[in-house]
Amino acid sequence: MKNLLTSYEVGNATDVGLVRKVNEDYYGAIKTLNGDIVLVCDGMGGHAGGETASRLAVEAIAAFLNVRIYPEPLQALSDSIVHANRVILDYAAEHPELKGMGSTCVALLVTNDCCYYGHVGDSRIYLYSRNRLQQMTRDHSFVQSLVDAGAISRKDAEHHPRKNEVTNVLGLERMELPTLCKEPCNPRQGDIMLLCSDGLTGMVSDDNIVEVLRMELSLYNKAKELVKLANQAGGLDNITVQLVQFNGAEEQSDTISLNKQMVQVVGAILVLCAVVFMAFGSGIGKKVSALFHGGSAAVTPPVTVPATKAMTPASGGKSVKGGKSVAPDSGKGKRAVTPGRPDGAKKRPVTPAASNKVVKKPAQPNPATMQTDRKSDVPDSSKRVDPKKSNSSPSGGSKGASGEALPQNKENPDGAAPDAVSKKKEQAPSNAAEGNRHSKKL
C-alpha cells in the first residue's frame, strides 16, 4: 500500500494539572529547513529548572534544524536532540542555581511526505488509525526496563510506584542517543499522531483516548477533551497534548497502481500502431512492407507534369476572330492574308525582319502544294527594287520631293508587282489550309 502525505493540521492543549503549581511542560510546532517539527518536552529539576529545560529543548531543536538541510531526516532529528542536550548542560553551567535540570523530549519530523520520530525519556507518541491506537515509542524508564525483562506486565507498570523514574533525559553528561524510528511512518487519510507527556498517559487509559479521538470534534477540542479527562482522573502531573491529523493522504492500492501501468502500456501500443499505419501509407511504408515480405521495394519514379503555357502567335502571324490566323510566310518576305480577316482590321506591311521561322512539328506534305512551296522558298531577286535607282515603288507609286512614301495601292499593300499579288491570291487557299493543319497540330 502506498500513501501520499499532502497536508495536515495540528491541535494542542496543555494544563498545569491539579497538584503542580508550575507547568514545566513545553511544546512547539515549527517549520524548519528540514521539515515541520512537532515537539513535546516535559521538564524536571525544580520549578525554575524544569520549566527552563523544556523551553530550551524546544528552541534548541528548532534552531538546529534551521541551520542547514540534512540529506537524511533521521540524522537531522538525532543531531538536533543531541544539540539540545548540550545547550541545556551549557546553560546549567552558566546558572548554578539550575544545576541538575533536565527534560524529556518526543519529536515528530514531517518531511518528504513521510513522518520521522524519535524520543528521550517517557514522553510518548501514538498513531491512531482506523479506530486503533498504537504506541510508537517505548519509555526510557525504570518500570519499562522491568517490563522488557519480563518482571512485570504492562498493566502492572501503569500503577507501579516507581513509574516516574526515567533512565535517559536531556541534561545528562552521559545521555544516551535518542531512540529513532526504524522506518518512516506513512499515515493514511484521517490518521492522527498523538504526542503527549506522561501527565496524560499516567492518568488516561488507551481505550478512553480512542473514545475521544473518535468523537466528531475539531482537533483542538479533542486535545482539550483529553486534558480534561486527565484532570478528572486526578491531574497529578502537568498535562500536554499535541494532535497531528493528516487530511491529504490518499491511499493507493497496488491494484490501482498496476491498472495505471497497464493503461500506459496500452496507450503506447496504440500510438505505435498509428505511427506504423501512417508509415505504410507512404513510400517508407512500401519499403518496409517489401522487407517484411522478403522482396525488394519498387520505387515508382516521380511523374513530372509539364506546365501548360499559353500559345502566343508567332512573329509572322496574329490571332483574329473566328479562329483564323495570318498564314505562314509564303516567300519573298511577304505574307498573304487568308479569307475571313475582319474588314475593320488594320493591314500592315510585313518587313523581311519579321520573317523569322517558328519551329513546328512537320505536317504531312501535300503533293498539290509541294511545288508551290518550293517556289515560294526561293527569293525572286528579279522583283527586288533598288530604291537608289528609281524613285518609283514596284506598284507604280512614287515618292514626293521630301522622299516620303506616298500612300500605297490598297490592292497591293506590300509593294509587289501586280502579277505577284495575283499569284499569292491563287496560292492562299492551299497555304491557308496548310496553316490550319499547323494550328491543329499545335
Phi, psi and omega per residue, in radians:
M1 nan 2.388 3.099
K2 -2.046 2.465 -3.136
N3 -2.272 2.454 3.122
L4 -1.904 2.104 3.136
L5 -1.657 1.971 -3.067
T6 -2.047 -0.554 -3.125
S7 -2.706 2.763 3.140
Y8 -2.771 2.911 3.081
E9 -2.367 2.739 -3.075
V10 -2.153 2.337 3.018
G11 -2.225 2.372 -3.065
N12 -2.486 2.826 3.103
A13 -2.799 2.604 3.102
T14 -2.553 2.689 -3.137
D15 -2.701 2.630 -3.114
V16 -1.287 -0.356 -3.106
G17 1.576 -2.948 -3.068
L18 -1.817 -0.092 -3.070
V19 -2.007 -0.836 -3.083
R20 -1.241 2.651 3.090
K21 -1.670 -0.426 -3.107
V22 -2.217 2.427 3.082
N23 -1.513 1.904 -3.120
E24 -1.638 0.039 3.071
D25 -1.432 2.673 3.084
Y26 -2.568 2.507 -3.123
Y27 -2.450 2.896 3.117
G28 -2.863 2.650 3.019
A29 -2.364 1.825 -2.902
I30 -2.294 2.445 3.040
K31 -1.484 2.353 3.137
T32 -2.354 3.083 3.108
L33 -1.140 -0.435 -3.096
N34 -1.749 0.161 3.136
G35 2.171 -3.047 3.132
D36 -1.603 2.213 -3.113
I37 -1.895 2.261 3.106
V38 -2.036 2.226 -2.976
L39 -2.320 2.577 2.930
V40 -2.399 2.157 -3.140
C41 -2.199 2.375 -3.128
D42 -2.011 1.895 -3.066
G43 -1.427 2.809 3.131
M44 -2.661 2.855 3.127
G45 1.960 0.497 -3.133
G46 1.731 2.977 -3.059
H47 -1.026 -0.937 -3.076
A48 -1.298 -0.707 -3.070
G49 -1.135 -0.831 -3.103
G50 -1.142 -0.723 3.130
E51 -1.121 -0.691 -3.138
T52 -1.244 -0.729 -3.086
A53 -1.102 -0.780 -3.127
S54 -1.145 -0.678 3.117
R55 -1.159 -0.764 3.122
L56 -1.080 -0.629 -3.122
A57 -1.115 -0.826 -3.138
V58 -1.104 -0.806 -3.096
E59 -1.163 -0.688 -3.107
A60 -1.189 -0.705 3.136
I61 -1.143 -0.805 3.138
A62 -1.096 -0.715 3.141
A63 -1.159 -0.688 -3.133
F64 -1.113 -0.718 -3.113
L65 -1.248 -0.159 3.106
N66 -1.733 0.024 -3.125
V67 -1.356 -0.847 -3.138
R68 -2.690 2.895 -3.122
I69 -1.601 2.246 3.110
Y70 -1.649 2.386 3.070
P71 -1.212 -0.472 -3.135
E72 -1.973 1.988 -3.117
P73 -1.031 -0.689 -3.129
L74 -1.139 -0.634 3.095
Q75 -1.168 -0.690 3.091
A76 -1.089 -0.724 -3.122
L77 -1.162 -0.762 -3.128
S78 -1.144 -0.805 -3.118
D79 -1.121 -0.608 -3.134
S80 -1.195 -0.650 3.118
I81 -1.218 -0.702 3.081
V82 -1.101 -0.682 3.102
H83 -1.103 -0.701 3.117
A84 -1.082 -0.661 3.104
N85 -1.080 -0.730 3.140
R86 -1.171 -0.645 3.125
V87 -1.103 -0.748 3.137
I88 -1.137 -0.738 3.125
L89 -1.104 -0.767 -3.135
D90 -1.140 -0.674 -3.140
Y91 -1.183 -0.701 3.112
A92 -1.142 -0.586 3.111
A93 -1.181 -0.570 3.117
E94 -1.398 -0.349 -3.125
H95 -2.216 1.569 -3.070
P96 -1.015 -0.506 3.123
E97 -1.153 -0.284 -3.136
L98 -1.804 0.215 -3.114
K99 -1.081 2.356 -3.128
G100 1.613 0.027 3.116
M101 -1.288 2.703 3.127
G102 -2.823 -3.109 -3.112
S103 -2.802 2.528 2.939
T104 -1.386 2.978 3.124
C105 -2.782 2.296 2.960
V106 -2.253 2.278 -3.006
A107 -2.293 2.446 3.071
L108 -2.170 2.087 3.139
L109 -1.879 2.076 -3.133
V110 -1.829 1.984 -3.128
T111 -2.771 2.620 3.097
N112 0.928 0.723 3.119
D113 1.040 0.440 3.110
C114 -2.406 2.840 3.106
C115 -2.050 2.244 3.093
Y116 -2.090 2.434 -3.095
Y117 -2.460 2.742 3.100
G118 -2.764 2.888 -3.087
H119 -2.746 2.829 2.997
V120 -2.440 2.214 -3.139
G121 1.722 -2.700 -3.046
D122 -1.923 0.192 2.984
S123 -1.305 2.485 -2.943
R124 -2.088 2.891 2.992
I125 -2.323 2.332 -3.134
Y126 -2.110 2.734 2.998
L127 -2.072 2.113 3.076
Y128 -1.824 2.004 -3.091
S129 -2.513 2.183 3.100
R130 0.962 0.869 3.071
N131 1.117 0.429 3.142
R132 -2.282 2.335 -3.114
L133 -1.857 2.210 -3.108
Q134 -2.199 2.210 3.093
Q135 -1.376 2.201 -3.046
M136 -1.683 -0.340 -3.115
T137 -2.052 2.862 3.089
R138 -2.178 2.262 -2.993
D139 -1.071 2.518 2.936
H140 -1.637 1.400 -3.058
S141 -2.507 2.897 3.130
F142 -1.171 -0.739 -3.116
V143 -1.120 -0.686 -3.136
Q144 -1.138 -0.602 3.089
S145 -1.136 -0.572 3.060
L146 -1.193 -0.674 3.108
V147 -1.138 -0.766 -3.127
D148 -1.112 -0.565 3.131
A149 -1.420 -0.160 3.137
G150 1.475 0.185 -3.102
A151 -1.271 -0.641 3.119
I152 -2.362 2.831 3.089
S153 -1.507 2.938 3.125
R154 -1.181 -0.584 3.106
K155 -1.161 -0.685 3.094
D156 -1.167 -0.543 -3.113
A157 -1.148 -0.466 -3.110
E158 -1.160 -0.436 -3.095
H159 -2.052 0.272 -3.125
H160 -1.252 2.418 -3.105
P161 -1.127 -0.338 -3.109
R162 -1.885 0.424 -3.073
K163 -1.206 -0.295 -3.139
N164 -1.557 0.043 3.124
E165 -1.508 2.096 -3.124
V166 -1.813 2.671 -3.096
T167 -1.879 -0.244 -3.129
N168 -2.617 2.141 3.141
V169 -2.556 2.939 3.008
L170 -1.283 2.444 -3.137
G171 1.891 0.085 3.110
L172 -1.768 2.443 3.100
E173 -1.120 -0.607 -3.134
R174 -1.927 0.745 3.124
M175 -1.074 2.347 3.047
E176 -1.309 2.711 3.138
L177 -1.076 2.590 3.137
P178 -1.118 2.630 3.068
T179 -1.482 2.218 -3.082
L180 -1.969 2.777 3.075
C181 -1.166 2.549 -3.140
K182 -1.290 -0.525 3.093
E183 -2.589 2.700 -3.111
P184 -1.153 2.696 3.131
C185 -1.722 2.343 3.124
N186 -2.019 1.569 -3.095
P187 -1.162 2.630 3.042
R188 -1.570 3.052 3.113
Q189 -1.133 2.231 -3.140
G190 1.575 -0.141 3.126
D191 -1.182 2.660 -3.123
I192 -2.236 2.276 2.993
M193 -1.727 2.219 -3.094
L194 -1.946 2.086 3.051
L195 -1.953 2.343 -3.064
C196 -2.730 2.814 3.002
S197 -1.555 2.982 -3.100
D198 -1.257 -0.115 3.052
G199 -1.163 -0.381 3.056
L200 -1.559 -0.929 -3.028
T201 -1.209 -0.419 3.106
G202 -1.379 -0.174 -3.071
M203 -2.128 -0.401 -3.044
V204 -2.143 2.278 3.140
S205 -1.301 2.875 3.125
D206 -1.090 -0.674 -3.123
D207 -1.121 -0.688 3.120
N208 -1.202 -0.604 3.082
I209 -1.106 -0.735 3.134
V210 -1.086 -0.699 -3.137
E211 -1.071 -0.662 3.125
V212 -1.246 -0.765 -3.120
L213 -1.162 -0.367 3.139
R214 -1.443 -0.253 -3.075
M215 -1.183 2.676 3.079
E216 -1.484 1.251 -3.139
L217 -2.239 2.823 3.017
S218 -1.188 2.824 -3.090
L219 -1.102 -0.669 3.115
Y220 -1.126 -0.748 -3.140
N221 -1.187 -0.539 3.062
K222 -1.142 -0.732 3.108
A223 -1.104 -0.725 3.109
K224 -1.124 -0.662 3.140
E225 -1.142 -0.668 3.103
L226 -1.139 -0.730 3.086
V227 -1.090 -0.682 3.118
K228 -1.090 -0.728 3.111
L229 -1.097 -0.686 3.133
A230 -1.125 -0.689 3.100
N231 -1.220 -0.630 3.107
Q232 -1.156 -0.479 3.112
A233 -1.437 -0.103 3.109
G234 2.455 -0.564 3.108
G235 1.013 0.809 -3.056
L236 -1.291 -0.293 -3.075
D237 -2.431 2.991 3.015
N238 -1.120 2.520 -3.075
I239 -2.137 2.164 3.096
T240 -2.361 2.323 -3.117
V241 -2.340 2.339 2.979
Q242 -2.219 2.189 3.101
L243 -1.972 2.275 3.118
V244 -2.121 1.934 -3.123
Q245 -1.878 2.322 -3.098
F246 -1.746 1.943 -3.063
N247 -1.723 -0.339 -3.052
G248 -1.771 0.163 -3.137
A249 -1.378 2.301 3.122
E250 -2.124 2.195 -3.117
E251 -1.356 2.302 3.103
Q252 -2.138 2.038 3.141
S253 -1.405 2.814 3.109
D254 -1.122 -0.546 3.131
T255 -1.135 -0.754 3.123
I256 -1.120 -0.727 3.120
S257 -1.081 -0.710 3.127
L258 -1.153 -0.703 3.119
N259 -1.089 -0.667 3.106
K260 -1.123 -0.685 3.108
Q261 -1.138 -0.690 3.122
M262 -1.125 -0.693 3.106
V263 -1.093 -0.708 3.117
Q264 -1.124 -0.712 -3.141
V265 -1.146 -0.795 3.135
V266 -1.091 -0.701 3.105
G267 -1.086 -0.709 3.120
A268 -1.133 -0.675 3.118
I269 -1.128 -0.741 3.131
L270 -1.082 -0.722 3.114
V271 -1.117 -0.725 3.123
L272 -1.095 -0.736 3.109
C273 -1.080 -0.701 3.133
A274 -1.120 -0.699 3.123
V275 -1.143 -0.752 3.133
V276 -1.132 -0.714 3.132
F277 -1.074 -0.732 3.121
M278 -1.189 -0.631 -3.138
A279 -1.170 -0.656 -3.130
F280 -1.221 -0.289 3.089
G281 -1.463 -0.090 3.139
S282 -1.971 -3.062 3.127
G283 -1.108 -0.594 3.114
I284 -1.119 -0.673 3.126
G285 -1.102 -0.652 3.123
K286 -1.150 -0.686 3.108
K287 -1.122 -0.793 3.130
V288 -1.082 -0.708 3.129
S289 -1.095 -0.711 3.135
A290 -1.150 -0.661 3.120
L291 -1.143 -0.695 3.127
F292 -1.157 -0.529 -3.118
H293 -1.656 0.147 3.050
G294 1.360 0.214 3.139
G295 -1.978 -3.118 3.099
S296 -1.785 2.506 -3.098
A297 -1.401 2.167 3.098
A298 -1.531 2.145 -3.119
V299 -1.728 2.092 3.132
T300 -1.384 2.176 -3.130
P301 -1.125 2.590 3.129
P302 -1.187 2.483 3.138
V303 -1.671 2.151 3.139
T304 -1.749 2.094 3.128
V305 -1.640 2.039 -3.127
P306 -1.120 2.532 3.112
A307 -1.246 2.432 -3.136
T308 -1.428 2.171 -3.141
K309 -1.925 2.511 3.104
A310 -1.249 2.296 3.136
M311 -1.340 2.068 3.098
T312 -1.726 2.554 3.123
P313 -1.093 2.521 3.080
A314 -1.162 2.856 -3.119
S315 -1.086 -0.325 -3.140
G316 -1.664 0.113 -3.118
G317 -2.577 2.835 -3.101
K318 -2.507 2.263 -3.117
S319 -1.210 2.520 3.122
V320 -2.371 3.030 3.125
K321 -1.168 2.721 3.114
G322 1.466 0.123 3.111
G323 1.364 0.141 3.132
K324 -1.579 2.797 3.106
S325 -2.534 2.909 3.090
V326 -1.213 2.326 -3.089
A327 -1.160 2.722 3.106
P328 -1.084 2.912 -3.116
D329 -1.022 2.214 -3.140
S330 -1.758 0.137 3.101
G331 2.040 2.791 3.067
K332 1.054 0.435 3.099
G333 1.167 0.305 -3.117
K334 -2.173 2.722 -3.086
R335 -2.154 2.497 3.084
A336 -1.737 2.511 -3.117
V337 -1.625 2.230 -3.137
T338 -1.364 2.708 3.109
P339 -1.068 2.690 3.122
G340 1.741 -0.043 3.103
R341 -1.193 2.339 -3.133
P342 -1.037 2.484 -3.115
D343 -1.121 -0.548 -3.101
G344 -1.413 -0.056 -3.109
A345 -1.271 2.436 -3.107
K346 -1.398 2.271 3.128
K347 -1.640 2.193 3.131
R348 -2.172 2.461 3.096
P349 -1.178 2.480 3.131
V350 -1.730 2.139 -3.118
T351 -1.433 2.776 3.127
P352 -1.031 -0.426 -3.114
A353 -1.207 -0.343 -3.124
A354 -1.578 0.159 -3.062
S355 -1.649 0.460 3.080
N356 -1.130 2.292 -3.082
K357 -1.393 2.495 3.067
V358 -1.764 2.250 -3.121
V359 -1.284 2.116 3.131
K360 -2.249 2.789 3.084
K361 -1.139 2.192 -3.077
P362 -1.062 2.316 3.105
A363 -1.496 2.866 3.109
Q364 -1.107 2.147 -3.094
P365 -1.087 2.490 3.100
N366 -1.820 1.990 -3.088
P367 -1.029 -0.510 -3.069
A368 -1.245 -0.384 -3.072
T369 -2.006 0.016 -3.101
M370 -1.092 -0.742 -3.105
Q371 -1.167 -0.701 -3.130
T372 -1.166 -0.694 3.139
D373 -1.126 -0.654 3.132
R374 -1.173 -0.618 3.117
K375 -1.226 -0.621 -3.107
S376 -1.287 -0.357 3.128
D377 -1.327 -0.322 -3.124
V378 -1.633 2.077 3.134
P379 -1.139 2.459 3.136
D380 -1.641 1.740 -3.080
S381 -1.260 -0.368 -3.099
S382 -1.278 -0.329 -3.087
K383 -1.709 0.012 3.051
R384 -1.303 2.457 -3.105
V385 -2.022 2.247 3.094
D386 -1.494 2.027 -3.097
P387 -1.115 -0.361 3.117
K388 -1.287 -0.499 -3.073
K389 -1.481 -0.437 -3.063
S390 -2.529 2.531 3.075
N391 -1.596 0.092 -3.116
S392 -1.800 2.487 3.046
S393 -1.435 2.805 -3.118
P394 -1.030 -0.455 -3.105
S395 -1.496 0.123 3.110
G396 1.633 0.012 3.112
G397 -1.298 2.892 -3.139
S398 -2.363 2.767 3.079
K399 -1.661 2.652 3.103
G400 -1.413 -3.062 -3.105
A401 -1.131 -0.528 -3.129
S402 -1.451 -0.035 3.112
G403 1.528 -0.013 -3.134
E404 -1.369 2.548 -3.102
A405 -1.292 2.370 3.077
L406 -1.394 2.832 3.124
P407 -0.992 2.451 -3.092
Q408 -1.562 2.897 3.109
N409 -1.248 2.301 -3.103
K410 -1.075 -0.534 -3.124
E411 -1.405 -0.254 3.107
N412 -2.318 1.221 -3.060
P413 -1.206 -0.398 -3.088
D414 -1.520 -0.064 3.130
G415 1.418 0.271 -3.130
A416 -1.502 2.931 3.118
A417 -1.192 2.655 -3.108
P418 -1.000 -0.691 -3.126
D419 -1.188 -0.535 3.092
A420 -1.200 -0.616 3.130
V421 -1.149 -0.726 -3.141
S422 -1.135 -0.637 3.099
K423 -1.123 -0.711 -3.129
K424 -1.160 -0.619 3.105
K425 -1.160 -0.629 3.093
E426 -1.194 -0.571 -3.110
Q427 -1.475 -0.193 -3.046
A428 -1.052 -0.749 -3.108
P429 -1.026 -0.810 -3.120
S430 -1.151 -0.700 3.113
N431 -1.143 -0.686 3.122
A432 -1.102 -0.715 3.101
A433 -1.085 -0.753 3.112
E434 -1.122 -0.641 3.089
G435 -1.130 -0.660 3.083
N436 -1.100 -0.698 3.117
R437 -1.107 -0.669 3.079
H438 -1.059 -0.779 -3.111
S439 -1.158 -0.598 3.069
K440 -1.173 -0.700 3.097
K441 -1.055 -0.729 3.124
L442 -1.139 nan nan
